Amino acid sequence: MVYRKEIDGLRALAVIPVVFFHAGFESFSGGYIGVDIFLVISGYLITSIILKEQNEGTFSLLNFYERRARRILPALFIVIFFSSAMSYFLMTPSQLIDFAESVIASVLFISNFHFFQEAGYFSIASDLKPLLHTWSLAIEEQFYILYPLILLAASYYRRKNIIYSLALVFLISIVFCHFAAVLWPSANYYLIPTRAWELLLGCFAAFFLFKRIDFFQNYAILKEILSILGSIFILTSIVIFNEKTLFPSFLTLIPTSGALLIILFGTSETLIGRFLGNRIFVGLGLISYSIYF
């Protein structure tokens, strides 16, 4: 897998609006879409890693899980430790019980199930839940556990069949997501069945670019236009979306398609790729996981 620094820059473009949104900046009313961009990036990176190692005959399920644990657990445990210390002094006994339950759920990577049964993500009560943001980590971890097993089992079949199957899951997930946004908004926001399609967008990008990283090298203008369009999709979502936007839904295709376009076309030869590949954005992208936590 060829390292692409512009992907780290895209991570920065995802984490910055999330931070500003939670800081209360009105011009970043849709900053929460950064999480959706992260999901697309995760699908792309994980699939790229697995395909590369399978192609080289070096893929190991245990090594894959071990690398994920080394990346994720240290920051998670630090956040839990300091949140627990502060909660002891600031929370009431009933709040401490709820917090303890969220700690257990976070460690087990099922905090999305825990939080969807409580207050909505944008409610006032959610501001009193220090570990609320771990819901997205739980979704990613559930994906990391299940998805490699699916690819490993499917490695005995033709790759086209795998993609067709994943495409069917994608369609079911996004349609279910759109209608669940009205019928079951909390479950829709927190649970993986209605978020799987976002991860799969990145997976499809990885399948397409595998061994085809230079597929569009003779279409420089097309790459420039589509990568710029992708950034416009993302920036527009950050400014226009707000807490009243039906989300996630078909509208989520705007920022996630933006991320997809940048992954596919925003290479280092393009204006957007060079912008995202600057030292500041790459540096922020490399520590984006820690910033988010």
Kinemage of the C-alpha trace (Angstrom):
@kinemage 1
@onewidth
@group {chain A} dominant
@subgroup {mainchain}
@vectorlist {calphas} color= white
{ca met a 1} P 0.000 0.000 0.000
{ca val a 2} L 1.528 3.295 -1.126
{ca tyr a 3} L 1.540 5.962 1.591
{ca arg a 4} L -0.577 8.960 0.624
{ca lys a 5} L 0.018 11.961 2.845
{ca glu a 6} L -3.079 13.656 1.440
{ca ile a 7} L -5.172 11.009 3.225
{ca asp a 8} L -3.674 12.164 6.519
{ca gly a 9} L -4.558 15.676 5.407
{ca leu a 10} L -8.120 14.515 4.821
{ca arg a 11} L -8.153 13.246 8.400
{ca ala a 12} L -7.287 16.779 9.516
{ca leu a 13} L -10.141 18.109 7.379
{ca ala a 14} L -12.379 15.689 9.264
{ca val a 15} L -11.241 16.391 12.829
{ca ile a 16} L -11.028 20.213 12.659
{ca pro a 17} L -14.776 20.791 12.056
{ca val a 18} L -15.668 18.240 14.750
{ca val a 19} L -13.606 20.163 17.310
{ca phe a 20} L -15.028 23.518 16.253
{ca phe a 21} L -18.570 22.132 16.259
{ca his a 22} L -18.244 20.929 19.840
{ca ala a 23} L -16.586 24.221 20.776
{ca gly a 24} L -19.815 25.948 19.732
{ca phe a 25} L -18.712 27.823 16.596
{ca glu a 26} L -21.926 28.588 14.693
{ca ser a 27} L -20.140 28.675 11.321
{ca phe a 28} L -19.289 24.986 11.896
{ca ser a 29} L -22.885 23.950 12.556
{ca gly a 30} L -22.385 20.837 10.436
{ca gly a 31} L -18.947 20.023 11.816
{ca tyr a 32} L -20.200 16.699 13.111
{ca ile a 33} L -19.911 15.348 9.550
{ca gly a 34} L -16.211 14.935 10.262
{ca val a 35} L -17.085 11.627 11.928
{ca asp a 36} L -18.666 10.420 8.684
{ca ile a 37} L -15.515 11.354 6.784
{ca phe a 38} L -13.506 9.337 9.297
{ca leu a 39} L -15.709 6.312 8.616
{ca val a 40} L -15.063 6.547 4.865
{ca ile a 41} L -11.314 6.887 5.473
{ca ser a 42} L -11.352 3.903 7.840
{ca gly a 43} L -13.068 1.709 5.261
{ca tyr a 44} L -10.515 2.747 2.648
{ca leu a 45} L -7.420 2.253 4.791
{ca ile a 46} L -8.430 -1.043 6.367
{ca thr a 47} L -9.424 -2.575 3.034
{ca ser a 48} L -6.202 -1.322 1.401
{ca ile a 49} L -4.098 -2.889 4.159
{ca ile a 50} L -5.910 -6.221 4.012
{ca leu a 51} L -5.799 -6.433 0.200
{ca lys a 52} L -2.086 -5.608 0.148
{ca glu a 53} L -1.205 -8.208 2.777
{ca gln a 54} L -3.437 -10.846 1.219
{ca asn a 55} L -1.774 -10.209 -2.128
{ca glu a 56} L 1.663 -10.613 -0.529
{ca gly a 57} L 0.581 -13.660 1.460
{ca thr a 58} L 1.423 -11.985 4.788
{ca phe a 59} L -2.040 -11.295 6.158
{ca ser a 60} L -2.600 -12.501 9.724
{ca leu a 61} L -5.858 -11.944 11.537
{ca leu a 62} L -4.131 -11.891 14.934
{ca asn a 63} L -1.534 -9.383 13.757
{ca phe a 64} L -4.288 -7.220 12.301
{ca tyr a 65} L -6.196 -7.142 15.589
{ca glu a 66} L -2.993 -6.552 17.529
{ca arg a 67} L -2.106 -3.493 15.412
{ca arg a 68} L -5.605 -2.083 15.846
{ca ala a 69} L -5.361 -2.545 19.616
{ca arg a 70} L -1.973 -0.807 19.814
{ca arg a 71} L -3.339 2.156 17.907
{ca ile a 72} L -6.641 2.550 19.713
{ca leu a 73} L -6.376 1.339 23.310
{ca pro a 74} L -3.693 3.690 24.758
{ca ala a 75} L -5.614 6.881 23.969
{ca leu a 76} L -8.898 5.290 25.035
{ca phe a 77} L -7.524 4.236 28.430
{ca ile a 78} L -5.969 7.662 29.040
{ca val a 79} L -9.278 9.380 28.326
{ca ile a 80} L -11.149 6.937 30.568
{ca phe a 81} L -8.627 7.441 33.396
{ca phe a 82} L -8.814 11.240 33.421
{ca ser a 83} L -12.581 11.266 32.833
{ca ser a 84} L -13.027 8.908 35.775
{ca ala a 85} L -10.890 11.092 38.030
{ca met a 86} L -12.839 14.248 37.166
{ca ser a 87} L -16.204 12.505 37.320
{ca tyr a 88} L -15.557 11.385 40.891
{ca phe a 89} L -15.450 15.016 42.011
{ca leu a 90} L -18.030 16.537 39.657
{ca met a 91} L -20.831 13.990 39.318
{ca thr a 92} L -23.706 12.991 41.560
{ca pro a 93} L -23.976 9.321 42.662
{ca ser a 94} L -26.609 8.565 40.014
{ca gln a 95} L -24.479 10.217 37.319
{ca leu a 96} L -21.471 8.181 38.474
{ca ile a 97} L -23.421 4.963 38.026
{ca asp a 98} L -24.326 5.958 34.480
{ca phe a 99} L -20.734 6.977 33.808
{ca ala a 100} L -19.432 3.631 35.106
{ca glu a 101} L -21.776 1.844 32.712
{ca ser a 102} L -20.452 3.948 29.836
{ca val a 103} L -16.865 3.066 30.827
{ca ile a 104} L -17.636 -0.649 30.671
{ca ala a 105} L -19.427 -0.212 27.348
{ca ser a 106} L -16.511 1.791 25.920
{ca val a 107} L -13.925 -0.816 26.916
{ca leu a 108} L -16.067 -3.543 25.352
{ca phe a 109} L -16.596 -1.403 22.207
{ca ile a 110} L -20.369 -1.435 22.579
{ca ser a 111} L -20.805 2.150 23.758
{ca asn a 112} L -22.902 2.913 20.674
{ca phe a 113} L -25.505 0.430 21.978
{ca his a 114} L -25.280 2.028 25.414
{ca phe a 115} L -25.762 5.614 24.253
{ca phe a 116} L -28.501 5.008 21.707
{ca gln a 117} L -30.781 3.926 24.569
{ca glu a 118} L -30.215 7.231 26.327
{ca ala a 119} L -30.439 10.885 25.307
{ca gly a 120} L -29.958 11.837 21.651
{ca tyr a 121} L -26.541 12.948 20.478
{ca phe a 122} L -27.578 16.607 20.172
{ca ser a 123} L -29.591 16.810 23.389
{ca ile a 124} L -28.529 18.894 26.383
{ca ala a 125} L -28.193 15.757 28.516
{ca ser a 126} L -25.544 14.411 26.130
{ca asp a 127} L -23.225 17.237 27.187
{ca leu a 128} L -22.889 15.516 30.553
{ca lys a 129} L -21.586 12.267 29.068
{ca pro a 130} L -17.760 12.431 28.867
{ca leu a 131} L -17.454 9.245 26.826
{ca leu a 132} L -20.253 9.950 24.351
{ca his a 133} L -17.785 10.331 21.495
{ca thr a 134} L -16.682 6.694 21.865
{ca trp a 135} L -19.829 5.630 19.990
{ca ser a 136} L -18.029 6.111 16.672
{ca leu a 137} L -15.009 4.175 17.941
{ca ala a 138} L -17.339 1.316 18.840
{ca ile a 139} L -18.746 1.268 15.303
{ca glu a 140} L -15.252 1.209 13.818
{ca glu a 141} L -14.149 -1.588 16.150
{ca gln a 142} L -17.214 -3.673 15.341
{ca phe a 143} L -16.349 -3.159 11.691
{ca tyr a 144} L -12.685 -4.079 12.305
{ca ile a 145} L -13.747 -7.311 13.984
{ca leu a 146} L -16.278 -8.460 11.404
{ca tyr a 147} L -14.989 -7.118 8.098
{ca pro a 148} L -11.588 -8.932 7.978
{ca leu a 149} L -13.385 -12.182 8.727
{ca ile a 150} L -15.695 -11.567 5.782
{ca leu a 151} L -12.794 -10.798 3.431
{ca leu a 152} L -10.851 -13.787 4.719
{ca ala a 153} L -13.779 -16.138 4.144
{ca ala a 154} L -14.465 -14.572 0.753
{ca ser a 155} L -10.834 -14.848 -0.373
{ca tyr a 156} L -11.645 -18.288 -1.749
{ca tyr a 157} L -14.114 -16.774 -4.176
{ca arg a 158} L -13.789 -14.339 -7.064
{ca arg a 159} L -13.237 -10.726 -5.980
{ca lys a 160} L -16.120 -9.547 -8.175
{ca asn a 161} L -18.496 -11.695 -6.152
{ca ile a 162} L -17.242 -10.056 -2.949
{ca ile a 163} L -17.803 -6.573 -4.345
{ca tyr a 164} L -21.290 -7.451 -5.574
{ca ser a 165} L -22.183 -8.780 -2.114
{ca leu a 166} L -20.794 -5.672 -0.411
{ca ala a 167} L -22.677 -3.485 -2.903
{ca leu a 168} L -25.921 -5.199 -1.898
{ca val a 169} L -25.134 -4.579 1.780
{ca phe a 170} L -24.366 -0.952 0.902
{ca leu a 171} L -27.742 -0.447 -0.782
{ca ile a 172} L -29.679 -2.090 2.041
{ca ser a 173} L -27.777 -0.072 4.649
{ca ile a 174} L -28.235 3.351 3.034
{ca val a 175} L -31.926 2.842 2.255
{ca phe a 176} L -32.558 1.565 5.777
{ca cys a 177} L -30.554 4.539 7.115
{ca his a 178} L -32.693 7.090 5.311
{ca phe a 179} L -36.005 5.738 6.549
{ca ala a 180} L -34.675 4.991 10.044
{ca ala a 181} L -33.677 8.667 10.325
{ca val a 182} L -37.392 9.404 10.717
{ca leu a 183} L -38.647 6.198 12.328
{ca trp a 184} L -35.808 5.368 14.752
{ca pro a 185} L -33.501 8.418 14.834
{ca ser a 186} L -31.428 7.410 17.868
{ca ala a 187} L -30.753 3.855 16.691
{ca asn a 188} L -30.103 5.212 13.211
{ca tyr a 189} L -27.425 7.545 14.516
{ca tyr a 190} L -25.579 5.107 16.754
{ca leu a 191} L -25.795 1.594 15.304
{ca ile a 192} L -23.666 -0.042 12.636
{ca pro a 193} L -26.438 -1.339 10.305
{ca thr a 194} L -27.229 2.260 9.297
{ca arg a 195} L -23.581 3.351 9.288
{ca ala a 196} L -22.118 0.406 7.389
{ca trp a 197} L -22.640 2.058 4.003
{ca glu a 198} L -20.287 4.914 4.966
{ca leu a 199} L -17.497 2.482 5.770
{ca leu a 200} L -18.253 0.563 2.583
{ca leu a 201} L -17.805 3.705 0.458
{ca gly a 202} L -14.174 3.720 1.537
{ca cys a 203} L -13.937 -0.031 0.970
{ca phe a 204} L -15.085 0.368 -2.632
{ca ala a 205} L -12.435 3.061 -3.177
{ca ala a 206} L -9.766 0.659 -1.935
{ca phe a 207} L -10.971 -2.158 -4.179
{ca phe a 208} L -10.948 0.171 -7.162
{ca leu a 209} L -7.511 1.664 -6.497
{ca phe a 210} L -5.863 -1.637 -5.629
{ca lys a 211} L -3.179 -2.019 -8.303
{ca arg a 212} L -4.777 0.959 -10.088
{ca ile a 213} L -3.317 3.869 -8.102
{ca asp a 214} L -2.339 5.592 -11.377
{ca phe a 215} L -5.539 4.713 -13.221
{ca phe a 216} L -6.423 8.379 -13.781
{ca gln a 217} L -2.900 9.652 -14.474
{ca asn a 218} L -3.859 10.621 -18.025
{ca tyr a 219} L -6.899 12.575 -16.882
{ca ala a 220} L -5.275 15.437 -14.991
{ca ile a 221} L -8.090 17.945 -15.556
{ca leu a 222} L -10.738 15.422 -14.532
{ca lys a 223} L -8.835 14.679 -11.338
{ca glu a 224} L -8.558 18.380 -10.526
{ca ile a 225} L -12.260 19.019 -11.101
{ca leu a 226} L -13.506 15.996 -9.146
{ca ser a 227} L -11.143 16.508 -6.202
{ca ile a 228} L -12.211 20.175 -5.969
{ca leu a 229} L -15.842 19.068 -6.174
{ca gly a 230} L -15.184 16.667 -3.309
{ca ser a 231} L -13.796 19.450 -1.121
{ca ile a 232} L -16.791 21.650 -1.993
{ca phe a 233} L -19.154 18.862 -0.900
{ca ile a 234} L -17.380 18.606 2.460
{ca leu a 235} L -17.074 22.344 3.128
{ca thr a 236} L -20.679 22.990 2.102
{ca ser a 237} L -21.888 20.300 4.506
{ca ile a 238} L -19.893 21.818 7.353
{ca val a 239} L -21.475 25.236 6.819
{ca ile a 240} L -25.043 24.319 5.821
{ca phe a 241} L -25.857 21.260 7.922
{ca asn a 242} L -26.983 21.737 11.511
{ca glu a 243} L -28.568 19.850 14.394
{ca lys a 244} L -31.964 19.878 12.628
{ca thr a 245} L -30.636 18.234 9.448
{ca leu a 246} L -32.012 14.745 8.845
{ca phe a 247} L -28.840 12.874 9.625
{ca pro a 248} L -27.592 10.329 8.802
{ca ser a 249} L -29.734 9.946 5.696
{ca phe a 250} L -29.364 10.311 1.950
{ca leu a 251} L -28.062 13.817 2.746
{ca thr a 252} L -25.008 12.184 4.311
{ca leu a 253} L -24.005 11.208 0.788
{ca ile a 254} L -22.875 14.814 0.286
{ca pro a 255} L -19.913 14.839 2.727
{ca thr a 256} L -19.140 11.136 2.336
{ca ser a 257} L -19.111 11.403 -1.467
{ca gly a 258} L -16.813 14.378 -1.011
{ca ala a 259} L -14.417 12.218 0.974
{ca leu a 260} L -14.702 9.473 -1.652
{ca leu a 261} L -13.870 11.887 -4.486
{ca ile a 262} L -10.793 13.150 -2.653
{ca ile a 263} L -9.600 9.609 -1.956
{ca leu a 264} L -10.048 8.617 -5.592
{ca phe a 265} L -8.873 11.783 -7.326
{ca gly a 266} L -7.131 14.038 -4.793
{ca thr a 267} L -3.657 12.632 -5.359
{ca ser a 268} L -0.461 14.562 -4.713
{ca glu a 269} L -0.488 15.830 -8.334
{ca thr a 270} L -3.704 17.795 -7.800
{ca leu a 271} L -4.282 21.169 -6.163
{ca ile a 272} L -6.419 19.644 -3.415
{ca gly a 273} L -3.922 16.836 -2.869
{ca arg a 274} L -1.055 19.287 -2.475
{ca phe a 275} L -3.107 21.418 -0.091
{ca leu a 276} L -4.063 18.451 2.076
{ca gly a 277} L -0.493 17.180 1.897
{ca asn a 278} L 1.032 20.263 3.519
{ca arg a 279} L 2.932 19.779 6.774
{ca ile a 280} L 0.309 21.336 9.012
{ca phe a 281} L -2.591 19.240 7.724
{ca val a 282} L -0.542 16.045 7.660
{ca gly a 283} L 0.674 16.706 11.196
{ca leu a 284} L -2.881 17.254 12.427
{ca gly a 285} L -4.025 14.172 10.554
{ca leu a 286} L -1.387 12.004 12.188
{ca ile a 287} L -2.646 12.973 15.636
{ca ser a 288} L -6.312 13.270 14.645
{ca tyr a 289} L -7.304 10.220 16.688
{ca ser a 290} L -5.798 11.768 19.823
{ca ile a 291} L -7.378 15.138 19.030
{ca tyr a 292} L -10.785 13.541 18.618
{ca phe a 293} L -10.424 11.852 21.974
